[in-house]
Amino acid sequence: MDLPTTADVVIIGGGVIGTSIAFHLTRMGCRHVVLCERTRLAAGSTGMSSGLVRMHYDNPLEAELAHKSYPTFAHFDEMVGGECGFVRTGFLRTVRQHNLERLKANVEMLQRLGVKTWLVGPDDIRELAPYLNVDDIPLAAYEPDSGYADPYLTTTGFARAARRKGAHILQGLEVTGIPVRASRVVGVETKAGTIATGTVIIAAGPWGARVAASVGLHLELKLVYHPVVMVETPPQVPHPHLTVIDRLNTIYLRPETGGLTLVGASHDNRVVGPEDLDTYSQTLSPETQFSALERLCNRIPAMEHGRLRKGHAGIITKTADEHALLGPVPGVEGCYAALGFSGHGFKEAPAVGQAMAELVLNGRAQIVDITPLRLTRFAEGRPYHAANEYR
């Protein structure tokens, strides 16, 4: 491996967040960028991501991040180069009865931001997707332009584009430390040697807390087990079908290539200890798989004719308020973090990458104001919350 001895910026982590940051830094003229990935690109949470691309959020900050990210997915070849596997399916968001007024308020908020979305009732949903059971849905939100993309293609697309502009994308290179002198970053230590740099961005996903500890930063990040099941879509259900976040059944679903339906089982919230991060079982129990299928059949009855094909478990890295940590590391000049996306990182990655690049190069993020997600907010007693969060 030809390890650069110096860099303007070193990014730690080769998931979709790290590679998006690398792409946007080089796009903005920063040529000496090095990205260090301990194994291979998209090997962590990104590779296990379900890849939903939607803009419905219950807070304006993340809605804006997702909205500003959408054009990159929809026009990836033009804006980045290559394919990201984006498929426009349309998207439906259901909520529980006690959240219906919040749903109405959030759709209005999203419309003010420019998101194409509106409320739909049972008759509207039957017309959109007659295969859905709508008996328990008095109202939902619909986005016609949303869908999903391929996390691996998106990540490698960002990486290739950054490399074309001069970035070093180094795989199989584990970072072992971030030396600090006089409260300032001076380099990055790896198993292959040291890279001298004054700027480091930690974008290491579930391993982020471990990396941040090397600069004395203690992060309360919860690693949550997240099962995903693949079901063979029966001929009674059109493919591709609608993408749905179904809070009533605590699942989400979308079509997958090969005539499959992907089901995220968000009702399973087991915590994985940091010491088990490299060894936890990604294999799902039969009980977990059948539970996901049963919940899927509640929403799409014809899925009872579907067959379980496979499944896996990824890791979602959650913060206390379930919003990302974005910005400078307090007390360590030149060190930044983009961590703890709480399951929202993929769809926000293009805008987050640009925001972090703007912050590092210009001193502030311009695409979206990310200061409410600063790392010091918990110590300040100011976790990020919005008026109409779903409960």
JORA-V777071 format. One record per run of one state. SS is the DSSP state (h for helix, s for strand, l for the rest). FROM is the first residue (numbers start at 1). TO is the last residue. Records with the same first field share a line. If there is no record, write none. Layout:
SS = FROM-TO / FROM-TO
This chain:
l = 1-5 / 7-8 / 13-15 / 28-32 / 38-44 / 49-51 / 54-59 / 75-75 / 80-86 / 89-90 / 95-96 / 114-117 / 121-121 / 129-139 / 144-146 / 149-150 / 165-167 / 172-174 / 178-179 / 182-183 / 186-186 / 191-192 / 197-199 / 203-204 / 216-221 / 233-242 / 247-250 / 257-259 / 266-270 / 272-273 / 277-285 / 300-300 / 306-306 / 319-324 / 329-332 / 334-334 / 340-344 / 363-370 / 374-391
s = 6-6 / 9-12 / 33-37 / 52-53 / 87-88 / 91-94 / 118-120 / 140-143 / 147-148 / 168-171 / 175-177 / 180-181 / 184-185 / 187-190 / 193-196 / 200-202 / 222-232 / 243-246 / 251-256 / 260-265 / 271-271 / 307-318 / 325-328 / 333-333 / 335-339
h = 16-27 / 45-48 / 60-74 / 76-79 / 97-113 / 122-128 / 151-164 / 205-215 / 274-276 / 286-299 / 301-305 / 345-362 / 371-373
